[in-house]
């Protein structure tokens, strides 16, 4: 197919399209083309048509070829290979693809050559113009950027100068040699200098003597490039000598290669804030009443002692508690009590002033002195003596003169062997020991005694569970008639069958039970078990009429339900009331009045016998016994021990014998049965018998034993010293002690 040329020439349209497609593929193969394949082919087809028309035009001009070369550059087809391929393709390939076969133009070769030159010239000029244009744009951009940077620098300098000059905080610039280069007016005003005066100084010349070494080291790290910034709270001397506290922030400015160039310091006056912080800290760490360090500061100081203690360092503590301070508060009022505490606190601080010891108030009327010395226990005791002397001096508060004493617990030991918690526990324990031993004294911590107290506390804690688990057992000690040696009664004695410690006697736990209040439950259990055992003996050996004695603690005697408890124990066991004797100490019955006295009468009305245990160690008021429903007196062991008859002290033996004789006669005059305790030898038994004492109890007649052993004695397999008998007849609830023993 041929298309007529507008100027009279004709060329092959399919050939032009094929040429444009080949041209487009070559261009895309040579380098990057910002157009798609179709867009590139359409663009090159237009240029192929222009070249073909220019070649076949009646009047030839190579200018269209130059325009096509320029157009390729404008289309960003600027790879050098594009020019090379395009120029060569205008040769025979262009003629074979575009011109009709019958067209024969004698000057076609000249036209092609001219078009090749024009194409290359247009491409080159366009590429040159483009480079020039780009260079111009780059130069223009560089000029604009330089102008912008210079303007930004001018703006930045103006802003910095405005900030530097008008800042409320002080700003200073110094070289790495420490010379001050520039400061603002706020910096100068803060330190009381002029700007010119500060420019004549160096950085280290402004350091406070108390922190100069540390600050200079910090500054050296900055100027040596070891750190880029630092922030501290530090003080400066003003020109007038006053101290100003500041918040200082220093930054290092470096050269482009990283070398330190100069430092910029910004300081803010925080003197008022610092003083407020110090006041708040003082209030937080000191007692508001006495002004002494409080427990918080004390524990901080004690913790520092342990943190910094060497292997051989020792720590000493005096824990002080005023004696009877609560009574002063209650009787004279808390205001006077507070004034007293102020005086005592001042005295304690004064008595150890200059020795380096810390005196603190722990709270209430408790004070503590941390003994800071290497003198060991002797120094701690000396401090305690000084403290006791300071406290014991009369105190004049208002119109009152008060006499005050204190108890002190002393702990002194190597720091490596304890810690804060254990040290304070030991001090508290030792203070308790001092108070228990009396007022106005000190006690020294004893690890062995503390271990015993801890073991005692552990026993106290385990008592309730032990009772629930049935770990308690009863042993019985025979009570024997001194007339014929017959076993007439047994005393129930409780034991604790501890799973780890073995069989424990009552001295290990009865006191603990009384302190914890468990004695009421434990006593009720003992009563029930003793009644059950006694009823078993009564049924097995009715002719023995064996009585069981059960101790009744003071708390049990004061229990409003004691009568019901005893009655229920007898009822559940089925034991006759006359075979039960309750033993109470003198302190439990002497002076008894009101409900406890009524309870004793009610128990006696049930037919239960009542005895006073350890008679002679308490009130020993025989006249008062006439008011009580008592049936028996048990002479305390010390009286019996005094008539042992071993000849060691004849005078003492005769004196004790006369005392026992008098007590027995008076008791018989009151129609009371008399039992001697702690009979250890045959001579004691003989002498008691000669003094007409009714019964005896002690290891001479048998040690406490399980219930099964009592049963064997009743069976005669292990008979006591003497034959089996029963108590004398009772009349009106009391034994006629004189008739059967004459």
Buried (B, 14 or more C-beta within 10 A) or exposed (E): EBBEBEEEBBBBBEBBBBBBBBBBBBBBEBEEBEBEEEEBBEBBBEBBBBBBBBBBBEEBEBEBBBBBBBBBBEBEBBBEEBBEBBBEBBEEBBBEBBBBEEBEBEEBEEBBEBBBBBBBBBBBBBBEEBEEEEEEEEEEEEEEEEEEEEEEEEEEEEEEEEEBEEBEBBBBBBBBEBEBEBBBBBBBEBBBBEBEBBBEBEBEEBBBEEBBEEBBEBBEBBBEEEEEEBEEBBBBBEEEEEEBBBBBBBBBEEEEEEEBEBBBBBBBBBBEEBEEEEEEEEEEBBBEEBBBBBBEBBBEBBEEBBEEBEEEEBBBBBBBBBBEBEEBBEEBEEEBBEBBBBBBBBBBBEBBEEBEBBBBBBEEBBBBBBBBBEBBBEBBBBBBBBBBEBBBEEBEBEEEEBEBBBBBBBBBBBBBEBEEEEBBBBBBBBBBBBBEEEBBBBBBBBEEBBEEBEEBEEBBEBBBEBBEEEBBBBBBBBBBBBBEBBBBBBBBBBBBBBEEEEEBEBEBBBEBBBEBEBBBBBBBBBBBBBBBBBBBBBEEBEEBBBBBBBBBBBBBBBBEEBBEBBBBBBEEBEBBBBBBBBBBBBEBBBEBEEEBBEBBBBBBEBBBBBBBBBBBBBBBEBEBBEBBBBBBBBBBBBBBBBBBBEEEEEEEBEEBBEBBBEBBBBBBEBBBBBBBBBBBBEBBBEBBBEBBBBBBBBEBBBEBBBBEBBBEBBEEEEBBBBEBBBBBEBEEBBBBBBEBBE
